[in-house]
């Protein structure tokens, strides 16, 4: 993207603030004029004092002059204070507003995207966050540069240069001639720093993530006695960072020195030329100071040039990634029009195949039927495609081929939010939002009353436990144990009260006691609903009406537990292995002894 394209993309974001921008620009122009008052006053003062001295006048006659210039400078300072305030305030206001608009737009956009967008490697949570943050940051800096830095400074510079030219062509020409040299040095500086700055950023990130990793893995580090090894690793990162920091400083100091030198050459040349012109009676003596101060105004913006150039480069680098996020039209969830009153949950899949956007083929010609009101179990080894199948049933992904019908209609015909309102999910680990238990359960139905909330918690066998907590329903939900968090997810479901429920290994991360308790909650919620469950737990599989056994994306066999057990195929193999892992024989023996 070029700077021009970026400005075009920013247009819609800046447009609502055109009035403020116009006002800021007007203030800028006004500021550029008032900035030249000092040189005028100084010239006027020197010339008038000189002519007074020529006439042998003293302080008595000069009083008037002093009063006049004091008033002028005083008024100018007051006006200037207002201008600078207005300029900064409006510039900053535009910047802050555009920045929040940009961030908000990114968030609203990504919320409309489908899961393929999120499973893309470039969009993993940390990376996406960085892309949005950096994009917004660099774009707003660009706006700030433009309205707060560049325009006022350059307006100043151009007005000062114009006055120098109009006062004397040669002096103006010297001031102008210094500029290209200055520009060139600034660009060299920015160019040299660019590589280092990138490196510096990565090194800073490495250092902080290194520290985070260190804290996260402290138990492993200590148990393997690897403190010294880790310390050396950190030291190396630190040294690399230090090297880059020193290099940045070195480069900056060198170039700043060169720039200052060039600027001073400009000043000296102007002093020599104006002194010559004064002696030649072409100028009054006040013109020396006049031009030096004007030249200062001319060179001021250029001192900032390398910073502005750097930040423009940042904008070029990061804005592309940011606008890519806004432009991911292909990822917008496509939803049909059909809004069901309610769904029954009769799914029919014929010949369904599916591959993830990264190319992983996860399902091959799947044929299954899920009957409403029944519990259907999906069984298979890890990676067999069970979760993928559920992702398809809830419309997170669309099949690449085959037919997927729900209650006799293609799933693609359904309005997705309406469909999802009718489906509930409990996963192996459910997300618990930052906030209280009440807030977390209420996620199931935002306008639920406290009574409804408590009823849901009771059905999920969670209420009694909540009442034992010091802050009861206001306790921080993230402090709860795994089993309790799982029950929050189930309470959410009771509140949502959907006719169709998908359970994806809901007890996999729990201990035996919690598993048993959760089983009670699940049994309660299964009643009268269509349930699809993925589970390794024998008890939950045994309870199912229909079992589908998957292997490497294929449907291997299906039937009831009794049928599949008799068949002595993959199901029997998995079942027997589970039983052996539980040491069932021994357990039965022990239980029988009691
Ligand atoms: P199961 O639930 O049976 O353990 P999954 O449905 O999770 O299996 O996975 C099936 C296959 O799809 C695996 O090979 C897995 O690596 C792959 N897979 C799962 N999720 C994604 C994803 N978001 N992107 C790419 N591949 C995936």
Boltz pocket constraint, residues with backbone or C-beta under 6 A from the ligand:
constraints:
  - pocket:
      binder: B
      contacts: [[A, 119], [A, 356], [A, 357], [A, 358], [A, 360], [A, 361], [A, 362], [A, 380], [A, 381], [A, 382], [A, 383], [A, 384], [A, 385], [A, 386], [A, 387], [A, 388], [A, 389]]
      max_distance: 6.0
